Amino acid sequence: MGKINSSIQKLVGKTPLLELTNYEKNHNLEAKILVKLEYFNPNQSVKDRIALAMVEDAEKKGLLKPGYTIVETTSGNTGIGLAAIAASKGYKFRVYIQDNVSKERFQVIKAFGGETIKLSEEPHVAKTLAETNGDFVAAIKTLREEVLSKEENIFFVDQVSNPANPKIHELTTGPEIWEDTDGNVDILVANVGTGGTVSGTGKFLKEKNPNVKVVAIQPGPNSLPSESNPNPEEITGVHQFEGIPSERVPQTFNKDIYDEKLEVETVEAYKAAREVAKSDGILIGTSSGAAIFAATKLALRHENKGKTIVAILPDTGLRYLSTNLFNEEFSV
């Protein structure tokens, strides 16, 4: 019947590219910045892609069966995507979520019928986080070994080591960018959380054109916890990948795929997100602001004059209304 879809699973992907024409003029940019608006996914983030892919991969492999509970750890958006997919497929869902994320994330997951547990509320995990200065990868390892291994009838998604994560970006996100630009893409900009987005998308684009430059974003030093600043205003879902032990880097991140690393501070991400809301009418999250700020730095380089930069914007600004992102009286 025409274009009527039977489930939200049919709505994942095929998100649009938008040129930031007003923003470009305001900054006198001589390179194009195209942004991939991942908030057009059914649950408003890029993580809808991996949520569906990892669940369907587990079903095909017999790792996820009727009556099972899907379990994951997340900084928010993967949990929301999984909660929605679980609801649409009839599974229960439980998520262990980082403490410092916006309250909207907890509320949305609960709205889909999911159970939310703060990482600090699980004793084994809390102990690991305290001992490792908040190492998310180490916390997941502890959760798997000390808690989930003792349960039955669950499927632990484990997005930081699940190969279906980068694979779906290779199969969908990369081809969408290539097709929508008619192959005219010079630079890809993407944040690194699990690293799946930049790894899969970058792999596809480089296979199509080895000259495509891939730029990966990590938080700047002032946006990371330290002894002098233990609780900084962080960029949700964007994690350090250089300058840390290799075992702390997610297995889903291919460190050979990127050509350059750029560091972005939270204040810079806030500034870019606030600006494009007013210049081009898109309401985006902090990590999206980081991607635009990085793309702008690249666009201002003389050698990039006339080039096309594609920045992947992970989610919607509606997930951040309870944070300081759009509080312009707040400065980091």
N, C-alpha and C positions, 0 to 999 in steps of 0.2 A: 504494500500500500504506500506508494510514493516514497517519501523519505521519513517515515515514522520508524523510530528506533525502539527496540524491544528491551533495552537495559542501558544503564549509564556506561556499561563496558563498551558500547558502540560509540560513545562520545569522546573517548580519550584520544588525544593527539590532533594532528591537523590544525595546529594553532597558527594564527596569522603573524606575518612580519609587518612592522610599521616603521616608516622612516620618520625620525624625529626632526621634521623640517623646521619647525619654529625654534627648537632648541639649537639646531645647527646654526641658524641665522643669528641667534642671540650670542653665540660663542664665536662667530665668524669662522666656522669650521669649513675646511676645503676637502674633507673626506665625508662620506656618507656614514651615518650611524643608523643601522636597521636593528630594531629590537624584536625579539621573538616573545610574544605575549603569552606566556604559559598559564596566565590566569584564565584563559579561555577554555582550559580543561574543565570537566564537570565539577571538580572540587577545588578549583582556582589555584592549582599549583602544578609544577613540572613533575612532582612526585606521583601524580596520578598514573603516569606512564609506567614507572617501575612497580607501583603497587599492583596494577593489573598484571603486568608481565611476570612478577615473581609468584603471584598466586596461581596463575594459569600454568606456569612452569612446574610448580610443586604438584598441582593436580595431575599433570601428565606423567610425572615421575612416581606417582603414588605416595608422595610424602604428605599430602593433604587430602583427607577423606571426610565424607559427611559425618557430622557430629564432632569434628575436631575444633579446637580453638586456635585461631591465628594469634601469634604473639610477636611483638616487635619492640625495639627501643628506638627512640626518635627525638629530634628537636622539634617535632610538630607536624610538618606537612606530610611526611610519609605515613605517620599515624592516621592523619585525617583521610588520606587516600585509601589506606588499607581498611579503615573503619567503614568507609562507604562501599568498597568492593565486597568486604565481608558481609555487610548488610544485604547487598544485592544478590549475593550467592547463598545466603542462609547460614553463614558461619558466625560463631561468637568471636569476639576480638578483645584482646587485652594489650595495653601498651604501657611500657615503662618510659616515662618522659622526663626530659631534663627540667630542672626546677625553674630556670630563669626565663622560660619562654612566656609569651603573652597568654593571658587568661583565655583569650578567644580560642586558642588551640584546644585547651581542656574542654571548653564548652562544646565545641563542634564535635569532637570525638564522642563525648557523652551523648550528644544529640543523635548520633548514628547508632547508639546502643553499645558503644565500646566502654570498656573498663579502663580507667587511667590510674596509674600508680607513679608517683614521683620517684625518681631514682634514689633520692635521699631517704625515702621511706622503706627501701629494701635494705636490711642491715648489711648483708654481704657487699652489696654494690656501694653503699654509702662508705664503708670502710675502705674499699679500693679507691674511690674518688678522693677521699681525704689523703690517702697515702701517695697518690700519683698527681696531685694538684689538678684534679678534674679531668683526667685522661679518659675520654669517652670510649675509646677502643678497648682499653683495659677493663673498663666497667662492663662492657658487653661480654667480654671473655669471662669475667667473674659470674655474671648473671647466667650465662650458658652452662658453665661448669658446676656452680654451686647451687643453682636454683632450678633451672629448666630441665637439666639432665635427669632430675628426679621425678619429673612429671610424665604422665602418659596422655595420649590423644591430643597432643598439641603440635603445631608446626611453627617453629621459630624461623621467621623470615630472614633475619640477619643481613640487612641491606649492605653492610660494609664488607661482606665477603661473598655475596650472592652474585654469580656471573650473569644472571638474568638482568641485573641492574644496568651495567654498561651496554649489554647486548641490545636492549630495547632502544637505546639512543642511537646505536649504530643502524638499527633497522628502521627507525621512524624519524627521530629528530634531525639527524644528519641529512637523510634524503629529502625531508620537507624543506630544509634550508636551501639545499642544492637546487631543487625544482623551482622554488618560489623566486630565487634570484637568477634563474637560468644559468646557474654555474658561475655567476659573477660575484664571488665572495673571496675576499683577500685575507681577512683576519677574523677569527672566531674568538670571542671573549666569553668566559664562563667561570663561575665561582667553583670552588672545591669544598664540598661537604663530604660526601662519600667518594666523590671523584667520578661517579658514573656518568654524569652528563658530559663533562669535558672529554672523558676518555672515549666513550662510544661515539659521540658526535664528531669529535676530532679525528677519530680513526676513519670514519666514513669519508669525511671531507678531504683528508690527506690522501686517501686511496683514489679519489676522483681527481685531485690536483695536489701533487706533493708540495706545491709552492704556497698552499694555504698556511698561514701562520696561526698557531694556537696559543692563546694567552690565558693562563690560569691565575685566579685571584685567591690570595689568602689575606687574613686580617693583618693590619699593621701592628707594631709592637704596643702601641698605646691602647689597643682594643683587645689585648690578651691579658689574662690574669698574671700577676707577678707579685713578688713580695711587697713591693711599694704600692701596688694597685691591685689588690686581690679580687675586687668585684667591679671590673670595668663595664661600661656600657658596650655590650658585644654585638656583633653582626650575627643574628640568629642563623644557624645552619651553615656558616662559612667557617672552615677550620684550617689550622696551620698544617702545611705539608712539607715545608722545608725548615731546617733548623731543629728538627725533632728526631728522636730515634725511629728507625725504619719500622719497628714493630708497632708504632703508633699510627702509621699511615694505613688507611683502609686498603684491603686487597683489591677493591674495585677501582682503585685509582692507578692508571698506567702512567708512571712518571716519565716514560719515554715519549709521551704523546705531545707534551707542551714545549713550545719554543722559548717562552718567556714567562716569568712570574712577575706579577704586580701586586704590591701590598696596598690595601685601602683601609683607612681608619673609619671608625663608625661615624664620626662627625662629617667626613667627606661623603659617605654613603647617604646620610640623612640629607645633606645639602642637595645632592643630585636628585633624590627622590622627591623632595619638596619642590624643586624647580620644575621637573617635567610634569608634575601634577598641574602646575599653573601655565606652563608653556604649551604642552601638547595634550593635556586632558587625560593622562593615564595615572591611575592611583596604584602605586606599586610598593612592595615591601623593602626592607632595609638591604637585603642581599641584591635585589634588583637595582637599588640605588648604587650599590658598590660596582655592579657591572657597568652601569652607565658612566660612573666616574672614571673607571678604568678605560672604557672606550673613548671617552673624551681626551684623556691623556694621550692615547694613541693617535687620535684624529688630529691633535695639535702638532704632531711631529711632521717636520718638513717632508720626510721620505714617504709619508703616507698620504700626501696630497693626491686627490682623485681616486683613492681606494675606497672599497666598501667594507665596512666593519659590521659584523653581526654579533650582537650581544644577547645572550639568553637571559631573560628576566624570569626568575623562578616563581614568584607568586604575587598575590594582590595585597595592596595596602590596607584592605579591610581587616586583615589579620593583625594589624598593629595599632588600631585606634586607641587601645588602652595603654600603649607605650608612649615613649617620648618622640617617636618618629615625626609626627605632625604637630608637635608642640614647639612652635617656633621660638617660644621664650626659653626653651631649654637648649643649652649648649654643652657638649661633652667636655 
